[in-house]
Amino acid sequence: MSRYNPETTAGRRGLIIKMLDEYGQVNVNNLSRYFNVSEVTIRNDLAYLERKNLLIRARGGAIKTEKASLDLRFLEKKSKNVKEKEAIGRRAARFIEDGDTIVIDSGTTTREITNHLGRFSRLTVVTNALNIASSLADMQNITIIMPGGIMRHSILTLVGATAIDNFKMFFGDKLFLATDGIDLNLGLSSPDLEEAALKRTMLKMARKIIVVADSSKLGKRHLAVICNISQIDVLITDSGISPMYKEAMEKMGVEVVVV
């Protein structure tokens, strides 16, 4: 369980799911003592996880559902660099203008952008991420387009040939792109071939390409290349970026925004 940070909300919830997966049930009182938080906080966690169909609340606690172990990988990613991702998402939303059509890639950092879209009177969002579409579902000011594809259960993302073909039918003002690696020579990359292929299609779908990535992604290389550095317009990252890396990317024509 040490991979989850119990000091963060996402990490605590990931640990609760991990406990459910291992023991089949959890108790509010025991969880409160284990995490050193109030029982109200634990009940809020359980209510949130129940809304995600990850558990069933029962008297004094919760029991496991078959879906409980489905999304541990996504929760684990979400629990990393939480503050940095929140700040990046907040700053990214400032690039959006009322009436825009925006493309939002799947990812834990891109998901943070959706927390700041309520102030717009009209937006269209094209996304391949089920959790992003779900988070926007109650916002009447936003038209949501999901082009379809094959669902990658572990990260709640639509990928595959169908997704690529359908995405080609759309064009937006801005693309907010996630990535697992940014290397000055290789460019942007992903460990997943299907995800990388879809991201390459997304790059052709917008006038402005904005990459959102915390500094832990810098200097990383993965199997599947998405694009070279010069193909992106903006990188939004945190203060962990080195002056050398920032300067090198700016020389390649990228606007680097540090939060």
HELIX and SHEET records of a PDB file:
HELIX    1   1 THR A    9  TYR A   23  1                                  15    
HELIX    2   2 VAL A   28  PHE A   35  1                                   8    
HELIX    3   3 GLU A   39  ARG A   51  1                                  13    
HELIX    4   4 LEU A   72  LYS A   78  1                                   7    
HELIX    5   5 VAL A   82  ALA A   93  1                                  12    
HELIX    6   6 THR A  108  ILE A  113  1                                   6    
HELIX    7   7 THR A  114  HIS A  116  5                                   3    
HELIX    8   8 LEU A  130  LEU A  136  1                                   7    
HELIX    9   9 HIS A  153  ILE A  155  5                                   3    
HELIX   10  10 ALA A  161  PHE A  167  1                                   7    
HELIX   11  11 LEU A  193  MET A  202  1                                  10    
HELIX   12  12 SER A  215  LYS A  217  5                                   3    
HELIX   13  13 ILE A  229  GLN A  231  5                                   3    
HELIX   14  14 PRO A  243  LYS A  251  1                                   9    
SHEET    1   A 3 GLN A  25  ASN A  27  0                                        
SHEET    2   A 3 GLY A  61  LYS A  64 -1                                        
SHEET    3   A 3 LEU A  55  ALA A  58 -1                                        
SHEET    1   B 7 ILE A 142  ILE A 145  0                                        
SHEET    2   B 7 LEU A 123  THR A 127  1                                        
SHEET    3   B 7 THR A 101  ILE A 104  1                                        
SHEET    4   B 7 GLY A 172  LEU A 177  1                                        
SHEET    5   B 7 ALA A 206  VAL A 212  1                                        
SHEET    6   B 7 VAL A 234  THR A 237  1                                        
SHEET    7   B 7 GLU A 255  VAL A 258  1                                        
SHEET    1   C 2 ILE A 150  ARG A 152  0                                        
SHEET    2   C 2 THR A 157  VAL A 159 -1                                        
SHEET    1   D 3 GLY A 181  ASP A 183  0                                        
SHEET    2   D 3 GLY A 187  SER A 190 -1                                        
SHEET    3   D 3 ALA A 224  CYS A 227 -1                                        
END                                                                             
